[in-house]
Amino acid sequence: MNKRQYLHRLIQAYRSYRTRKTHLDYLPFRLWIEPTDHCNLRCVMCPNKDLPKEKKGYMDLALFQKIIDEAASSVFDVHLLHRGESLLHPRFFDMADYAREKSVRAKLHTNGTVLDEKKARRLLDSGLDQISFSFDGYDKETYERIRIGGDFEKTVQNIVRFLEIKKELRSKKPYTILELINFPDSRIKSDSESQKAFLTRFKALPLDKLVIKEYHNWAGETGKVQKRKQYSPCTFLWNALVIFWDGSVLPCSQDFFGYYILGNVKDTSLSEIWNNDKMTHLRQQHIEGTIDEFETCRECDRVWRDKFLGVPKEYLWKFLFRKMT
């Protein structure tokens, strides 16, 4: 999708959102596809540790290819991740390769713990557009208190080595982000000296961006929402879909446990699911502000975030300048 097509789709979605349309004449232009919900860590802020073992698995490559085939002509980007660590999937690189073959912009978010030399080189060869490393804490004590099961020194070295190889290859892709969460609990914040020492390790390496993200409540799973006066329907319902490893399609990435499944892409097309009765009903209830029947929505903080022209301020410029992460 070129810049002109992207802006056209963005305007189309914005008009539909502002005019409160529930049946949309375009397909979602963002997808979250979950290769697996297995994870090797038990992070304090993540609900993954509460997922039942019997609900964990790995997406079939054929199913992934079906999704990409349906979405390739309309999607702006595909996030190859959701609830788990995608690099644990034995065929992750086949997925990344297939997305590239279909000219789909692919992004990965990883904890970096299993990123050895072989995987690093394979990632750099995959054509992946963006990789973000999820890493919390600037020192061993803080990191390992948050990222339970992780090894601070090993993970830092994994990321550093990835960047060294990227530099050796003079590769501009993938655009590389180091992402940390600004925890509200001051006990797990680090002092400025720790931060400075940590960031020095990435000096002269092709790290494109450092992001400090605000803590969110996973729709009530990790804390109750603080409601404000300003409510707006969730913009996610007008631009994106999430697909679990088993093909279940959901309206939002915040629905961690799959409370509101729209359908399954194994036996239904994305275009049918995008405008089916469950999805149009959800959009209508968001428009009316009557979202209490939806377990995820009623406890989510996103509908209460600061907006400009109806769009959350934190996303507005990212949408306009194609810098969504």
KEKERO-537499 format. One line per field, with one value per residue (C-alpha): x, y, z; residue in one letter; residue number from 0. Coordinates in nm, 3 decimals. Example, Ala and Ser with C-alpha at 12.3 -4.5 7.8 and 13.67 -1.06 7.14 Angstrom:
2
xx <- (1.230_1.367)
yy <- (-0.450_-0.106)
zz <- (0.780_0.714)
rest <- (A_S)
nr <- (0_1)
***
This chain:
325
xx <- (0.000_0.159_0.128_-0.162_-0.359_-0.284_-0.411_-0.723_-0.795_-0.724_-0.970_-1.224_-1.195_-1.202_-1.519_-1.686_-1.587_-1.700_-2.031_-2.084_-2.121_-2.153_-2.130_-1.803_-1.727_-1.357_-1.157_-0.942_-0.607_-0.431_-0.411_-0.264_-0.192_-0.084_0.164_0.146_0.026_0.307_0.555_0.873_0.834_0.583_0.593_0.422_0.210_0.104_-0.207_-0.040_0.057_-0.315_-0.400_-0.508_-0.256_-0.526_-0.590_-0.231_-0.102_0.066_-0.096_-0.076_0.127_-0.156_-0.398_-0.152_-0.114_-0.493_-0.517_-0.238_-0.389_-0.720_-0.567_-0.273_-0.456_-0.608_-0.390_-0.137_0.056_0.046_0.173_0.307_0.236_-0.021_-0.027_0.287_0.650_0.634_0.993_0.891_0.689_0.895_0.779_0.785_1.039_0.824_0.545_0.765_0.889_0.533_0.428_0.725_0.634_0.287_0.429_0.277_0.453_0.526_0.617_0.740_0.735_0.961_1.109_1.441_1.521_1.548_1.711_2.037_2.285_2.110_1.769_1.916_2.063_1.744_1.537_1.759_1.718_1.341_1.243_1.070_0.985_0.999_1.111_1.053_1.218_1.004_1.243_1.170_1.420_1.769_1.944_1.944_1.742_1.461_1.444_1.431_1.170_0.943_1.040_1.015_1.212_1.432_1.808_1.905_2.261_2.178_1.883_2.076_2.354_2.100_1.973_2.321_2.439_2.135_2.223_2.589_2.496_2.253_2.537_2.779_2.526_2.450_2.085_1.821_1.554_1.402_1.341_1.449_1.282_1.366_1.048_1.005_0.696_0.664_0.531_0.311_0.472_0.777_0.943_1.027_1.154_1.528_1.742_1.899_2.247_2.117_1.937_2.250_2.467_2.211_2.171_2.547_2.552_2.368_2.593_2.701_2.459_2.164_1.889_1.635_1.413_1.371_1.007_0.878_0.520_0.253_0.123_-0.222_-0.468_-0.535_-0.905_-0.924_-0.708_-0.425_-0.609_-0.939_-1.006_-1.007_-1.308_-1.307_-1.563_-1.452_-1.580_-1.536_-1.609_-1.301_-1.127_-0.993_-1.335_-1.307_-0.960_-0.831_-0.887_-0.701_-0.661_-0.565_-0.344_-0.652_-0.820_-1.056_-1.114_-1.157_-1.232_-0.954_-0.607_-0.720_-0.950_-0.675_-0.892_-1.125_-1.449_-1.602_-1.514_-1.654_-1.597_-1.320_-1.116_-1.072_-1.423_-1.521_-1.354_-1.217_-1.449_-1.756_-1.641_-1.554_-1.921_-2.107_-2.387_-2.159_-1.918_-2.184_-2.362_-2.040_-1.982_-2.338_-2.310_-1.985_-2.155_-2.435_-2.193_-2.368_-2.072_-2.139_-2.250_-1.897_-1.666_-1.354_-1.484_-1.640_-1.309_-1.084_-0.908_-0.884_-1.232_-1.147_-0.810_-0.755_-0.876_-0.842_-1.108_-1.231_-0.897_-0.674_-0.393_-0.130_-0.224_-0.318_0.025_0.134_-0.163_-0.103_0.268_0.259_0.461_0.233_0.418)
yy <- (0.000_0.328_0.659_0.783_0.462_0.469_0.826_0.739_0.446_0.659_0.927_0.659_0.509_0.847_0.950_0.623_0.664_1.027_0.962_0.657_0.398_0.041_-0.138_-0.046_-0.051_-0.119_-0.396_-0.357_-0.204_-0.333_-0.692_-0.861_-1.225_-1.443_-1.716_-1.857_-1.767_-1.964_-1.750_-1.835_-1.552_-1.472_-1.093_-0.921_-0.695_-0.957_-1.179_-1.451_-1.643_-1.687_-1.846_-2.211_-2.458_-2.628_-2.301_-2.260_-2.362_-2.269_-2.135_-2.362_-2.212_-2.283_-2.081_-1.793_-1.799_-1.793_-1.483_-1.304_-1.393_-1.238_-0.928_-0.852_-0.610_-0.401_-0.419_-0.153_-0.357_-0.692_-0.742_-1.096_-1.116_-1.090_-1.276_-1.490_-1.488_-1.529_-1.650_-1.969_-2.070_-2.325_-2.175_-1.808_-1.726_-1.900_-1.667_-1.359_-1.476_-1.527_-1.179_-1.035_-1.236_-1.083_-0.731_-0.699_-0.478_-0.704_-0.610_-0.814_-0.743_-0.978_-1.011_-1.098_-1.385_-1.656_-1.437_-1.623_-1.552_-1.775_-1.620_-1.270_-1.326_-1.492_-1.196_-0.953_-1.161_-1.194_-0.852_-0.771_-0.400_-0.340_-0.513_-0.384_-0.533_-0.536_-0.478_-0.337_-0.207_-0.067_-0.309_-0.679_-0.649_-0.445_-0.641_-0.983_-0.867_-0.762_-1.016_-1.328_-1.609_-1.374_-1.330_-0.963_-0.999_-1.267_-1.073_-0.746_-0.928_-1.085_-0.739_-0.589_-0.874_-0.831_-0.463_-0.543_-0.778_-0.520_-0.270_-0.514_-0.579_-0.207_-0.299_-0.029_-0.288_-0.381_-0.045_-0.128_-0.007_-0.066_-0.037_-0.001_0.051_0.346_0.157_0.353_0.163_0.370_0.066_-0.072_0.247_0.290_0.590_0.807_0.660_0.308_0.435_0.609_0.301_0.080_0.302_0.336_-0.029_0.062_0.353_0.357_0.073_0.109_0.136_0.358_0.453_0.428_0.423_0.466_0.341_0.421_0.128_0.008_-0.213_-0.487_-0.401_-0.450_-0.763_-0.575_-0.288_-0.103_0.172_0.534_0.677_1.041_1.280_1.242_0.919_0.824_0.500_0.283_0.364_0.009_-0.115_0.095_-0.010_-0.341_-0.703_-0.953_-1.321_-1.583_-1.881_-2.105_-1.872_-1.701_-1.339_-1.063_-0.693_-0.573_-0.659_-0.582_-0.886_-1.111_-1.407_-1.401_-1.296_-1.163_-1.385_-1.258_-1.577_-1.804_-1.737_-2.112_-2.133_-1.769_-1.489_-1.179_-0.962_-1.148_-1.127_-0.756_-0.665_-0.953_-0.905_-0.929_-0.667_-0.418_-0.464_-0.388_-0.073_0.041_-0.008_0.189_0.469_0.477_0.448_0.139_-0.095_-0.257_-0.582_-0.629_-0.753_-0.624_-0.284_-0.181_-0.216_-0.077_0.258_0.332_0.479_0.734_0.853_1.212_1.272_1.524_1.521_1.198_1.017_0.934_1.192_0.922_0.769_1.072_1.173_0.811_0.746_1.057_0.997_0.619_0.575_0.337_0.099)
zz <- (0.000_-0.108_0.077_-0.135_-0.084_0.286_0.328_0.129_0.361_0.666_0.553_0.471_0.818_0.991_0.808_0.894_1.258_1.282_1.104_1.327_1.054_1.178_0.841_0.670_0.298_0.347_0.513_0.827_0.745_1.056_1.177_1.483_1.396_1.685_1.585_1.938_2.285_2.448_2.638_2.827_3.081_3.354_3.356_3.648_3.424_3.169_3.192_2.982_3.295_3.366_3.030_3.074_2.928_2.722_2.538_2.424_2.084_1.756_1.440_1.135_0.853_0.608_0.820_0.839_0.460_0.417_0.635_0.449_0.112_0.214_0.368_0.138_-0.091_0.187_0.496_0.586_0.839_1.016_1.368_1.398_1.768_2.038_2.368_2.338_2.231_1.853_1.816_1.998_1.692_1.494_1.163_1.249_0.980_0.717_0.822_0.795_0.454_0.329_0.441_0.249_-0.064_-0.050_-0.002_0.346_0.602_0.897_1.253_1.547_1.919_2.117_2.463_2.300_2.536_2.266_2.002_1.941_1.660_1.409_1.472_1.461_1.115_0.999_1.119_0.934_0.619_0.652_0.522_0.850_0.855_1.228_1.543_1.893_2.197_2.508_2.795_3.139_3.390_3.347_3.583_3.667_3.986_3.832_3.507_3.669_3.921_3.632_3.365_3.577_3.416_3.216_3.244_3.230_3.101_2.844_2.703_2.680_2.497_2.258_2.164_2.139_1.916_1.691_1.651_1.588_1.304_1.167_1.166_1.002_0.724_0.692_0.702_0.748_0.818_1.041_1.207_1.562_1.880_2.245_2.448_2.822_3.037_3.273_3.573_3.815_4.103_4.193_4.352_4.008_3.850_3.805_3.884_3.616_3.666_3.598_3.291_3.162_3.215_3.044_2.736_2.698_2.595_2.275_2.183_1.816_1.737_1.494_1.756_1.582_1.873_2.249_2.363_2.718_2.712_2.964_3.164_3.052_3.233_2.976_2.993_3.366_3.387_3.561_3.728_3.726_3.476_3.586_3.406_3.299_3.161_2.801_2.644_2.278_2.092_2.054_1.723_1.701_1.585_1.270_1.158_1.296_1.391_1.608_1.522_1.779_1.692_1.651_1.400_1.645_1.542_1.799_1.771_1.999_2.126_2.482_2.486_2.616_2.711_2.411_2.578_2.255_1.959_1.630_1.433_1.308_0.998_0.942_0.801_0.740_0.546_0.715_0.507_0.637_0.998_0.965_0.909_1.071_1.326_1.631_1.499_1.387_1.721_1.908_1.702_1.766_2.141_2.143_1.951_2.207_2.497_2.631_2.662_2.999_2.837_2.697_2.971_2.801_2.697_3.027_3.211_2.939_2.972_2.599_2.556_2.827_2.693_2.583_2.228_1.948_1.674_1.825_1.791_2.090_2.096_2.143_1.805_1.594_1.465_1.432_1.204_0.995_0.946_0.921_1.237_1.419_1.651)
rest <- (M_N_K_R_Q_Y_L_H_R_L_I_Q_A_Y_R_S_Y_R_T_R_K_T_H_L_D_Y_L_P_F_R_L_W_I_E_P_T_D_H_C_N_L_R_C_V_M_C_P_N_K_D_L_P_K_E_K_K_G_Y_M_D_L_A_L_F_Q_K_I_I_D_E_A_A_S_S_V_F_D_V_H_L_L_H_R_G_E_S_L_L_H_P_R_F_F_D_M_A_D_Y_A_R_E_K_S_V_R_A_K_L_H_T_N_G_T_V_L_D_E_K_K_A_R_R_L_L_D_S_G_L_D_Q_I_S_F_S_F_D_G_Y_D_K_E_T_Y_E_R_I_R_I_G_G_D_F_E_K_T_V_Q_N_I_V_R_F_L_E_I_K_K_E_L_R_S_K_K_P_Y_T_I_L_E_L_I_N_F_P_D_S_R_I_K_S_D_S_E_S_Q_K_A_F_L_T_R_F_K_A_L_P_L_D_K_L_V_I_K_E_Y_H_N_W_A_G_E_T_G_K_V_Q_K_R_K_Q_Y_S_P_C_T_F_L_W_N_A_L_V_I_F_W_D_G_S_V_L_P_C_S_Q_D_F_F_G_Y_Y_I_L_G_N_V_K_D_T_S_L_S_E_I_W_N_N_D_K_M_T_H_L_R_Q_Q_H_I_E_G_T_I_D_E_F_E_T_C_R_E_C_D_R_V_W_R_D_K_F_L_G_V_P_K_E_Y_L_W_K_F_L_F_R_K_M_T)
nr <- (0_1_2_3_4_5_6_7_8_9_10_11_12_13_14_15_16_17_18_19_20_21_22_23_24_25_26_27_28_29_30_31_32_33_34_35_36_37_38_39_40_41_42_43_44_45_46_47_48_49_50_51_52_53_54_55_56_57_58_59_60_61_62_63_64_65_66_67_68_69_70_71_72_73_74_75_76_77_78_79_80_81_82_83_84_85_86_87_88_89_90_91_92_93_94_95_96_97_98_99_100_101_102_103_104_105_106_107_108_109_110_111_112_113_114_115_116_117_118_119_120_121_122_123_124_125_126_127_128_129_130_131_132_133_134_135_136_137_138_139_140_141_142_143_144_145_146_147_148_149_150_151_152_153_154_155_156_157_158_159_160_161_162_163_164_165_166_167_168_169_170_171_172_173_174_175_176_177_178_179_180_181_182_183_184_185_186_187_188_189_190_191_192_193_194_195_196_197_198_199_200_201_202_203_204_205_206_207_208_209_210_211_212_213_214_215_216_217_218_219_220_221_222_223_224_225_226_227_228_229_230_231_232_233_234_235_236_237_238_239_240_241_242_243_244_245_246_247_248_249_250_251_252_253_254_255_256_257_258_259_260_261_262_263_264_265_266_267_268_269_270_271_272_273_274_275_276_277_278_279_280_281_282_283_284_285_286_287_288_289_290_291_292_293_294_295_296_297_298_299_300_301_302_303_304_305_306_307_308_309_310_311_312_313_314_315_316_317_318_319_320_321_322_323_324)
***
